[in-house]
Amino acid sequence: MSRFIQSLERRALLSVSTTSLASELSNVTTDAATVKADLATLQTTAKADLKAIQTDLKGSPKSGGLFGKLQSDENKWLGKLKADVTALLPAATKSATYVKDGNGVLATPNNNALRQKVKGDVTALGSATTTPLAKLMADSSTTGLTTDLNALTSANPSNTALSGAVTTAKTDLNNLSGKLVSDAGKFATAVGALKTDLTSLEPIVPVPTTNPSLVGDYKGTLKTKAVAFGVGSVTTGFELNITSQTINSLTGTLTVSGSSNSGTFTASELSNGNFTIKTTGTGITITLNGSVNVFTTKTGLAPGSVISGSGSVNIAGFSISGSFIATKM
């Protein structure tokens, strides 16, 4: 039973909505702005701390080489972090585009081409943050800069002002780079949450189901194939009265062109609405290949209301085939 419920939820009872997608995108956008601000704060503070150290080193010419190394290493470090963030943040722009695709599916849920596009969106989001975040985490280590800073204080043990500036620089580098990585992780999580929502809008995977139910009395027509250029086609009565349904069978009466066959038919219905029905009785064989509407029709008919497709009927050696359409009474 859980398999049937899951299939129905995937088709008609989606927990995703335009509101939830908008909320997810808002989280992504907000977190992206936070990461961008974190990087700017880290860059500004690091440069200010470096300037303070340089000021406190005045009168200590022997430390010029050590300061130069610190400055060079810090610039390279900041450059790496900037490149990592630059590679990470485009996931926000992609998210905005993919939400539009998701909203399109919600507006036209039977548009499988758009669902297929969403599937590509989900794949793209799956890798949009993984590599940049991993690289940012690796590059954020301040070990090398700490070594440079310690070398400066070791070379100037009596310079208390320098010692204070170095301590401040260490604290700022550790705290601000840690905040950058933490917020980048939150951003990646927000993108992942959006990805999860969009995943439920991917193409429907056809599985055996009984939803929507085919139980009911369908009445319509079967139009036989034309001999040539539309000439010779005949429209005849078609009725399928189903009293019960299982995963692989239907029970009821099938009537075509006045000829009926009752009983249990070999049949299968898939979650994309496609179905097959075959029944063989005394002097009659009927085969139907069609689909049932899995979404509400444009005219407001509920799922399971309309069946259509192609079929063939062989009665006492006389065969007819064509297309059929019928509506549940």
C-alpha beads as a LAMMPS data file, in Angstrom:
LAMMPS data file: protein, C-alpha beads

329 atoms
328 bonds

1 atom types
1 bond types

-500.0 500.0 xlo xhi
-500.0 500.0 ylo yhi
-500.0 500.0 zlo zhi

Masses

1 110.0

Atoms # bond

1 1 1 0.000 0.000 0.000
2 1 1 2.871 2.399 0.800
3 1 1 4.094 2.035 -2.783
4 1 1 0.725 3.240 -4.092
5 1 1 0.567 6.152 -1.663
6 1 1 4.103 7.222 -2.523
7 1 1 3.287 7.147 -6.214
8 1 1 0.152 9.216 -5.699
9 1 1 1.981 11.762 -3.584
10 1 1 4.630 12.106 -6.290
11 1 1 1.942 12.894 -8.843
12 1 1 -0.711 14.940 -7.166
13 1 1 0.056 15.611 -3.497
14 1 1 3.401 17.335 -3.883
15 1 1 4.681 18.954 -0.708
16 1 1 6.603 21.421 -2.881
17 1 1 4.846 24.656 -3.789
18 1 1 5.726 28.023 -5.282
19 1 1 5.781 29.306 -1.690
20 1 1 8.245 26.675 -0.483
21 1 1 10.489 27.194 -3.492
22 1 1 10.442 30.952 -2.902
23 1 1 11.373 30.372 0.738
24 1 1 14.244 28.061 -0.203
25 1 1 15.518 30.560 -2.772
26 1 1 15.291 33.363 -0.190
27 1 1 17.503 31.321 2.143
28 1 1 20.004 30.713 -0.652
29 1 1 20.099 34.397 -1.590
30 1 1 20.436 35.573 2.016
31 1 1 23.196 33.079 2.792
32 1 1 25.057 34.024 -0.387
33 1 1 25.012 37.681 0.644
34 1 1 26.336 36.710 4.082
35 1 1 29.241 34.767 2.572
36 1 1 30.086 37.697 0.325
37 1 1 30.016 40.071 3.304
38 1 1 32.167 37.686 5.364
39 1 1 34.844 37.694 2.691
40 1 1 34.810 41.501 2.473
41 1 1 35.114 41.815 6.263
42 1 1 37.972 39.320 6.362
43 1 1 39.836 41.148 3.583
44 1 1 39.398 44.567 5.195
45 1 1 40.275 43.409 8.718
46 1 1 43.307 41.414 7.608
47 1 1 44.723 44.414 5.756
48 1 1 44.064 46.678 8.749
49 1 1 45.778 44.242 11.114
50 1 1 48.714 43.963 8.730
51 1 1 49.038 47.744 8.657
52 1 1 48.987 47.869 12.461
53 1 1 51.793 45.297 12.597
54 1 1 53.798 47.260 10.057
55 1 1 53.379 50.400 12.165
56 1 1 54.533 48.611 15.317
57 1 1 57.582 47.266 13.472
58 1 1 58.958 50.744 12.804
59 1 1 62.405 50.909 14.272
60 1 1 62.914 47.169 13.814
61 1 1 64.575 47.047 10.374
62 1 1 65.844 43.508 10.897
63 1 1 62.239 42.267 10.765
64 1 1 61.584 43.694 7.310
65 1 1 62.103 40.348 5.605
66 1 1 59.772 38.581 8.021
67 1 1 57.062 41.182 7.480
68 1 1 57.487 40.916 3.732
69 1 1 56.931 37.164 3.913
70 1 1 53.834 37.621 6.093
71 1 1 52.433 40.193 3.679
72 1 1 53.077 37.977 0.672
73 1 1 51.629 34.865 2.318
74 1 1 48.552 36.730 3.501
75 1 1 47.861 38.193 0.061
76 1 1 48.153 34.741 -1.503
77 1 1 45.863 33.306 1.192
78 1 1 43.226 35.977 0.702
79 1 1 43.467 35.477 -3.060
80 1 1 42.708 31.762 -2.677
81 1 1 39.719 32.425 -0.450
82 1 1 38.375 35.009 -2.888
83 1 1 38.718 32.534 -5.763
84 1 1 36.940 29.833 -3.736
85 1 1 34.049 32.137 -2.872
86 1 1 33.864 33.303 -6.472
87 1 1 33.490 29.668 -7.543
88 1 1 30.904 28.972 -4.826
89 1 1 28.441 31.850 -5.187
90 1 1 27.224 31.208 -8.779
91 1 1 25.098 28.451 -7.214
92 1 1 22.806 31.290 -6.060
93 1 1 22.258 32.514 -9.608
94 1 1 21.669 28.956 -10.799
95 1 1 19.189 28.444 -7.975
96 1 1 17.111 31.408 -9.110
97 1 1 16.960 30.020 -12.647
98 1 1 16.086 26.526 -11.477
99 1 1 13.299 27.794 -9.227
100 1 1 11.671 29.276 -12.336
101 1 1 11.771 25.804 -13.898
102 1 1 10.263 24.331 -10.734
103 1 1 7.464 26.879 -10.754
104 1 1 6.845 25.973 -14.387
105 1 1 6.348 22.326 -13.431
106 1 1 3.968 23.303 -10.638
107 1 1 1.947 25.371 -13.124
108 1 1 1.908 22.576 -15.736
109 1 1 2.581 19.324 -13.836
110 1 1 2.011 17.146 -16.911
111 1 1 4.816 18.906 -18.815
112 1 1 7.323 16.080 -18.721
113 1 1 9.792 17.976 -20.919
114 1 1 10.029 20.650 -18.238
115 1 1 10.295 17.969 -15.573
116 1 1 13.234 16.563 -17.540
117 1 1 14.827 20.019 -17.460
118 1 1 14.373 20.119 -13.687
119 1 1 16.177 16.792 -13.504
120 1 1 19.179 18.473 -15.166
121 1 1 18.849 21.385 -12.741
122 1 1 18.999 19.000 -9.791
123 1 1 22.139 17.368 -11.180
124 1 1 23.774 20.768 -11.640
125 1 1 22.913 21.874 -8.100
126 1 1 24.315 18.625 -6.760
127 1 1 27.839 19.644 -7.768
128 1 1 27.510 23.450 -7.640
129 1 1 28.810 23.813 -4.094
130 1 1 30.644 20.577 -3.345
131 1 1 34.069 21.300 -4.852
132 1 1 34.245 25.051 -4.071
133 1 1 33.231 24.479 -0.441
134 1 1 35.755 21.670 0.020
135 1 1 38.493 23.858 -1.425
136 1 1 37.480 26.818 0.741
137 1 1 37.654 24.635 3.836
138 1 1 41.113 23.408 2.875
139 1 1 42.420 26.858 1.931
140 1 1 41.060 28.544 5.064
141 1 1 43.772 27.111 7.309
142 1 1 45.744 29.940 8.953
143 1 1 48.637 27.721 10.033
144 1 1 51.111 29.290 7.611
145 1 1 50.163 32.827 8.619
146 1 1 50.380 31.944 12.305
147 1 1 53.929 30.707 11.720
148 1 1 54.803 34.019 10.034
149 1 1 53.273 36.026 12.880
150 1 1 55.074 33.998 15.541
151 1 1 58.360 34.577 13.717
152 1 1 57.829 38.341 14.003
153 1 1 57.180 38.243 17.752
154 1 1 60.117 35.898 18.317
155 1 1 62.383 38.336 16.497
156 1 1 61.061 41.241 18.601
157 1 1 60.460 39.830 22.124
158 1 1 60.497 43.239 23.827
159 1 1 58.073 44.919 21.434
160 1 1 54.850 44.703 23.455
161 1 1 52.851 46.776 20.972
162 1 1 53.794 44.338 18.207
163 1 1 52.880 41.401 20.421
164 1 1 49.421 42.877 20.943
165 1 1 48.932 43.554 17.240
166 1 1 50.013 40.016 16.352
167 1 1 47.611 38.531 18.894
168 1 1 44.787 40.613 17.422
169 1 1 45.725 39.520 13.897
170 1 1 45.737 35.834 14.892
171 1 1 42.321 36.150 16.544
172 1 1 40.826 38.018 13.608
173 1 1 42.224 35.621 11.000
174 1 1 40.981 32.554 12.864
175 1 1 37.567 33.927 13.800
176 1 1 36.728 35.592 10.507
177 1 1 37.962 32.745 8.305
178 1 1 36.025 30.364 10.566
179 1 1 32.864 32.439 10.146
180 1 1 33.382 32.521 6.372
181 1 1 33.651 28.736 6.207
182 1 1 30.686 28.253 8.554
183 1 1 28.446 30.576 6.563
184 1 1 29.611 29.006 3.311
185 1 1 28.498 25.678 4.766
186 1 1 25.076 27.157 5.571
187 1 1 24.855 28.442 2.013
188 1 1 25.651 24.971 0.678
189 1 1 23.001 23.508 2.977
190 1 1 20.415 25.982 1.671
191 1 1 21.270 25.037 -1.898
192 1 1 20.945 21.391 -0.914
193 1 1 17.498 22.008 0.582
194 1 1 16.380 23.624 -2.667
195 1 1 17.810 20.685 -4.587
196 1 1 15.761 18.306 -2.439
197 1 1 12.569 20.249 -3.195
198 1 1 13.272 20.290 -6.912
199 1 1 14.005 16.553 -6.889
200 1 1 10.319 15.827 -6.273
201 1 1 9.525 17.651 -9.531
202 1 1 11.736 15.438 -11.682
203 1 1 10.161 13.201 -14.360
204 1 1 7.748 10.653 -12.996
205 1 1 9.273 7.185 -12.916
206 1 1 6.547 4.830 -14.159
207 1 1 5.777 2.107 -11.620
208 1 1 2.834 -0.299 -11.311
209 1 1 0.001 1.406 -9.493
210 1 1 -3.754 1.624 -9.084
211 1 1 -3.800 5.420 -8.872
212 1 1 -5.731 7.075 -10.269
213 1 1 -8.330 4.335 -9.949
214 1 1 -9.720 2.950 -13.196
215 1 1 -12.791 1.611 -11.427
216 1 1 -15.864 3.100 -13.094
217 1 1 -17.910 3.061 -16.282
218 1 1 -16.090 4.635 -19.229
219 1 1 -18.160 5.403 -22.323
220 1 1 -16.930 6.754 -25.626
221 1 1 -16.019 5.755 -29.158
222 1 1 -13.534 3.723 -31.134
223 1 1 -12.663 5.082 -34.553
224 1 1 -11.334 2.477 -36.964
225 1 1 -8.403 3.149 -39.239
226 1 1 -9.154 4.602 -42.662
227 1 1 -8.475 2.653 -45.815
228 1 1 -6.905 5.688 -47.499
229 1 1 -6.993 9.481 -47.069
230 1 1 -9.550 9.252 -44.297
231 1 1 -11.980 7.261 -46.383
232 1 1 -13.416 4.097 -44.939
233 1 1 -13.027 4.883 -41.237
234 1 1 -15.918 3.950 -38.967
235 1 1 -16.776 5.250 -35.512
236 1 1 -18.334 2.699 -33.214
237 1 1 -19.436 2.527 -29.612
238 1 1 -16.876 1.791 -26.894
239 1 1 -17.534 1.056 -23.218
240 1 1 -15.303 -0.199 -20.451
241 1 1 -17.114 -0.815 -17.185
242 1 1 -14.551 -1.703 -14.501
243 1 1 -15.781 -2.998 -11.149
244 1 1 -12.454 -3.755 -9.473
245 1 1 -8.733 -3.303 -10.058
246 1 1 -5.454 -4.827 -8.870
247 1 1 -1.858 -4.195 -9.883
248 1 1 -2.085 -6.671 -12.789
249 1 1 -5.768 -7.117 -13.553
250 1 1 -9.155 -5.480 -14.083
251 1 1 -12.553 -7.020 -13.566
252 1 1 -15.545 -5.818 -15.530
253 1 1 -17.093 -5.714 -18.980
254 1 1 -15.555 -4.451 -22.221
255 1 1 -17.940 -3.643 -25.070
256 1 1 -16.850 -2.674 -28.589
257 1 1 -19.194 -2.399 -31.550
258 1 1 -21.934 -4.131 -29.582
259 1 1 -19.804 -7.147 -28.671
260 1 1 -19.016 -7.638 -24.989
261 1 1 -16.644 -9.680 -22.926
262 1 1 -16.899 -9.885 -19.137
263 1 1 -14.548 -11.218 -16.528
264 1 1 -11.074 -10.555 -15.219
265 1 1 -8.695 -9.066 -17.787
266 1 1 -4.915 -9.045 -17.812
267 1 1 -4.048 -5.392 -17.285
268 1 1 -1.430 -3.039 -15.905
269 1 1 -1.404 0.657 -15.091
270 1 1 1.730 2.748 -14.590
271 1 1 2.159 5.905 -12.551
272 1 1 2.605 7.945 -15.741
273 1 1 -0.926 6.926 -16.717
274 1 1 -0.037 4.403 -19.416
275 1 1 -1.977 1.154 -19.287
276 1 1 -2.523 -2.055 -21.244
277 1 1 -5.568 -4.290 -21.210
278 1 1 -5.933 -7.642 -22.931
279 1 1 -8.825 -10.046 -22.773
280 1 1 -9.437 -13.236 -24.671
281 1 1 -12.798 -14.998 -24.574
282 1 1 -14.798 -17.343 -26.757
283 1 1 -14.422 -15.941 -30.262
284 1 1 -13.198 -12.529 -29.101
285 1 1 -9.819 -10.952 -28.393
286 1 1 -9.488 -7.326 -27.360
287 1 1 -6.209 -5.457 -26.812
288 1 1 -5.995 -1.849 -25.629
289 1 1 -2.919 0.350 -25.201
290 1 1 -3.652 3.771 -23.815
291 1 1 -3.367 6.252 -21.006
292 1 1 -5.498 7.742 -18.265
293 1 1 -5.213 11.358 -17.128
294 1 1 -3.041 11.461 -14.020
295 1 1 -3.667 15.179 -13.563
296 1 1 -6.842 17.228 -13.584
297 1 1 -7.799 18.031 -17.169
298 1 1 -8.072 21.595 -18.475
299 1 1 -11.846 21.221 -18.296
300 1 1 -11.655 20.286 -14.617
301 1 1 -12.098 16.514 -14.816
302 1 1 -10.400 14.704 -11.952
303 1 1 -7.504 12.261 -12.448
304 1 1 -8.780 8.954 -13.765
305 1 1 -11.673 10.492 -15.708
306 1 1 -10.519 10.076 -19.303
307 1 1 -8.904 7.139 -21.081
308 1 1 -7.649 7.158 -24.662
309 1 1 -5.301 5.277 -26.929
310 1 1 -5.333 2.591 -29.597
311 1 1 -6.869 -0.822 -29.651
312 1 1 -7.746 -3.844 -31.696
313 1 1 -10.732 -6.171 -31.575
314 1 1 -10.919 -9.599 -33.158
315 1 1 -14.404 -11.121 -33.187
316 1 1 -14.873 -14.521 -34.806
317 1 1 -11.983 -13.895 -37.159
318 1 1 -13.075 -10.372 -38.071
319 1 1 -10.583 -7.776 -36.905
320 1 1 -10.932 -4.022 -36.443
321 1 1 -8.459 -1.576 -34.985
322 1 1 -8.227 2.127 -34.357
323 1 1 -8.169 4.810 -31.688
324 1 1 -10.485 5.124 -28.720
325 1 1 -11.440 7.763 -26.190
326 1 1 -13.883 7.430 -23.317
327 1 1 -14.926 9.391 -20.247
328 1 1 -15.907 8.012 -16.848
329 1 1 -19.605 8.471 -16.259

Bonds

1 1 1 2
2 1 2 3
3 1 3 4
4 1 4 5
5 1 5 6
6 1 6 7
7 1 7 8
8 1 8 9
9 1 9 10
10 1 10 11
11 1 11 12
12 1 12 13
13 1 13 14
14 1 14 15
15 1 15 16
16 1 16 17
17 1 17 18
18 1 18 19
19 1 19 20
20 1 20 21
21 1 21 22
22 1 22 23
23 1 23 24
24 1 24 25
25 1 25 26
26 1 26 27
27 1 27 28
28 1 28 29
29 1 29 30
30 1 30 31
31 1 31 32
32 1 32 33
33 1 33 34
34 1 34 35
35 1 35 36
36 1 36 37
37 1 37 38
38 1 38 39
39 1 39 40
40 1 40 41
41 1 41 42
42 1 42 43
43 1 43 44
44 1 44 45
45 1 45 46
46 1 46 47
47 1 47 48
48 1 48 49
49 1 49 50
50 1 50 51
51 1 51 52
52 1 52 53
53 1 53 54
54 1 54 55
55 1 55 56
56 1 56 57
57 1 57 58
58 1 58 59
59 1 59 60
60 1 60 61
61 1 61 62
62 1 62 63
63 1 63 64
64 1 64 65
65 1 65 66
66 1 66 67
67 1 67 68
68 1 68 69
69 1 69 70
70 1 70 71
71 1 71 72
72 1 72 73
73 1 73 74
74 1 74 75
75 1 75 76
76 1 76 77
77 1 77 78
78 1 78 79
79 1 79 80
80 1 80 81
81 1 81 82
82 1 82 83
83 1 83 84
84 1 84 85
85 1 85 86
86 1 86 87
87 1 87 88
88 1 88 89
89 1 89 90
90 1 90 91
91 1 91 92
92 1 92 93
93 1 93 94
94 1 94 95
95 1 95 96
96 1 96 97
97 1 97 98
98 1 98 99
99 1 99 100
100 1 100 101
101 1 101 102
102 1 102 103
103 1 103 104
104 1 104 105
105 1 105 106
106 1 106 107
107 1 107 108
108 1 108 109
109 1 109 110
110 1 110 111
111 1 111 112
112 1 112 113
113 1 113 114
114 1 114 115
115 1 115 116
116 1 116 117
117 1 117 118
118 1 118 119
119 1 119 120
120 1 120 121
121 1 121 122
122 1 122 123
123 1 123 124
124 1 124 125
125 1 125 126
126 1 126 127
127 1 127 128
128 1 128 129
129 1 129 130
130 1 130 131
131 1 131 132
132 1 132 133
133 1 133 134
134 1 134 135
135 1 135 136
136 1 136 137
137 1 137 138
138 1 138 139
139 1 139 140
140 1 140 141
141 1 141 142
142 1 142 143
143 1 143 144
144 1 144 145
145 1 145 146
146 1 146 147
147 1 147 148
148 1 148 149
149 1 149 150
150 1 150 151
151 1 151 152
152 1 152 153
153 1 153 154
154 1 154 155
155 1 155 156
156 1 156 157
157 1 157 158
158 1 158 159
159 1 159 160
160 1 160 161
161 1 161 162
162 1 162 163
163 1 163 164
164 1 164 165
165 1 165 166
166 1 166 167
167 1 167 168
168 1 168 169
169 1 169 170
170 1 170 171
171 1 171 172
172 1 172 173
173 1 173 174
174 1 174 175
175 1 175 176
176 1 176 177
177 1 177 178
178 1 178 179
179 1 179 180
180 1 180 181
181 1 181 182
182 1 182 183
183 1 183 184
184 1 184 185
185 1 185 186
186 1 186 187
187 1 187 188
188 1 188 189
189 1 189 190
190 1 190 191
191 1 191 192
192 1 192 193
193 1 193 194
194 1 194 195
195 1 195 196
196 1 196 197
197 1 197 198
198 1 198 199
199 1 199 200
200 1 200 201
201 1 201 202
202 1 202 203
203 1 203 204
204 1 204 205
205 1 205 206
206 1 206 207
207 1 207 208
208 1 208 209
209 1 209 210
210 1 210 211
211 1 211 212
212 1 212 213
213 1 213 214
214 1 214 215
215 1 215 216
216 1 216 217
217 1 217 218
218 1 218 219
219 1 219 220
220 1 220 221
221 1 221 222
222 1 222 223
223 1 223 224
224 1 224 225
225 1 225 226
226 1 226 227
227 1 227 228
228 1 228 229
229 1 229 230
230 1 230 231
231 1 231 232
232 1 232 233
233 1 233 234
234 1 234 235
235 1 235 236
236 1 236 237
237 1 237 238
238 1 238 239
239 1 239 240
240 1 240 241
241 1 241 242
242 1 242 243
243 1 243 244
244 1 244 245
245 1 245 246
246 1 246 247
247 1 247 248
248 1 248 249
249 1 249 250
250 1 250 251
251 1 251 252
252 1 252 253
253 1 253 254
254 1 254 255
255 1 255 256
256 1 256 257
257 1 257 258
258 1 258 259
259 1 259 260
260 1 260 261
261 1 261 262
262 1 262 263
263 1 263 264
264 1 264 265
265 1 265 266
266 1 266 267
267 1 267 268
268 1 268 269
269 1 269 270
270 1 270 271
271 1 271 272
272 1 272 273
273 1 273 274
274 1 274 275
275 1 275 276
276 1 276 277
277 1 277 278
278 1 278 279
279 1 279 280
280 1 280 281
281 1 281 282
282 1 282 283
283 1 283 284
284 1 284 285
285 1 285 286
286 1 286 287
287 1 287 288
288 1 288 289
289 1 289 290
290 1 290 291
291 1 291 292
292 1 292 293
293 1 293 294
294 1 294 295
295 1 295 296
296 1 296 297
297 1 297 298
298 1 298 299
299 1 299 300
300 1 300 301
301 1 301 302
302 1 302 303
303 1 303 304
304 1 304 305
305 1 305 306
306 1 306 307
307 1 307 308
308 1 308 309
309 1 309 310
310 1 310 311
311 1 311 312
312 1 312 313
313 1 313 314
314 1 314 315
315 1 315 316
316 1 316 317
317 1 317 318
318 1 318 319
319 1 319 320
320 1 320 321
321 1 321 322
322 1 322 323
323 1 323 324
324 1 324 325
325 1 325 326
326 1 326 327
327 1 327 328
328 1 328 329
